[in-house]
């Protein structure tokens, strides 16, 4: 099972999302080929309805505590309640760090 699949499985169990996207974006960074370190997550859940953005992110970090302590280097979070969800979230910019400048 890939790390992206594991992340999706854990977030689905924790938040019962109406919509979830987990994308590995490591290929956009200056890391070895095949790395799974940088991820973009779009998560739409009723669990976020009464929470501020920081609280939502804290809950996601808690659900992924094991992965955050190890293989995940970067996690771009786009969290929405169903009422906020417009059908799309912003894409991540291309990395300009390391040898990519």
C-alpha positions in Angstrom: 0.0 0.0 0.0 1.4 3.4 -0.9 1.7 6.1 1.7 -1.0 8.2 -0.2 -3.4 5.2 0.1 -2.6 4.9 3.8 -3.2 8.6 4.3 -6.6 8.3 2.5 -7.6 5.3 4.5 -6.8 7.0 7.8 -8.5 10.2 6.9 -11.6 8.4 5.6 -11.9 6.5 8.9 -11.4 9.6 11.0 -13.6 12.1 9.1 -16.1 10.1 6.9 -15.6 12.7 4.2 -18.0 13.6 1.4 -15.0 14.2 -0.8 -11.3 13.3 -0.4 -8.3 13.7 -2.6 -4.8 12.6 -1.6 -2.0 13.4 -4.1 1.7 12.7 -3.7 3.5 15.8 -4.9 7.0 14.6 -4.3 7.7 14.6 -8.0 7.4 18.5 -7.9 10.3 18.8 -5.4 14.0 18.2 -5.3 13.8 14.7 -3.9 14.9 11.2 -5.2 12.6 9.7 -7.8 9.8 7.5 -6.2 9.9 9.5 -3.0 6.6 9.8 -1.0 7.2 12.8 1.2 5.1 15.8 0.0 1.3 15.5 -0.2 -1.7 17.6 -1.0 -5.0 16.7 0.7 -8.4 18.0 -0.1 -10.9 16.9 2.6 -14.6 17.8 2.8 -16.3 16.6 6.0 -19.2 17.5 8.3 -16.6 17.2 11.1 -15.2 20.6 10.0 -18.5 22.5 10.1 -18.0 24.3 13.4 -14.2 24.5 13.4 -11.7 27.2 12.4 -9.1 26.4 9.8 -6.3 25.9 12.5 -8.6 23.5 14.4 -9.3 21.5 11.3 -5.6 21.2 10.5 -4.8 20.1 14.1 -7.4 17.3 13.8 -5.9 16.1 10.5 -2.4 16.2 12.0 -3.6 14.2 15.0 -5.1 11.6 12.7 -1.8 11.3 10.8 0.5 11.7 13.8 2.5 8.5 13.0 3.1 9.6 9.4 3.8 13.2 10.4 6.6 11.9 12.7 8.2 10.0 9.9 7.7 9.8 6.2 5.7 13.0 5.6 7.8 16.1 5.0 5.1 18.5 3.8 1.4 18.4 3.8 -0.8 20.9 2.0 -4.2 20.8 3.5 -7.4 22.1 2.0 -10.2 21.4 4.5 -13.8 22.3 3.9 -17.3 21.8 5.4 -19.9 20.6 2.9 -21.4 24.1 2.8 -18.0 25.7 1.9 -17.0 23.2 -0.8 -17.2 24.6 -4.3 -16.0 21.5 -6.1 -12.3 22.3 -6.4 -9.3 23.4 -4.3 -6.3 25.4 -5.3 -3.4 23.5 -6.9 0.0 23.6 -5.3 2.7 25.8 -7.0 5.7 24.2 -8.5 8.6 24.0 -6.0 11.5 26.4 -6.6 13.7 25.1 -3.9 16.9 23.1 -4.0 18.2 22.5 -7.5 14.9 23.5 -9.2 15.7 27.3 -9.4 
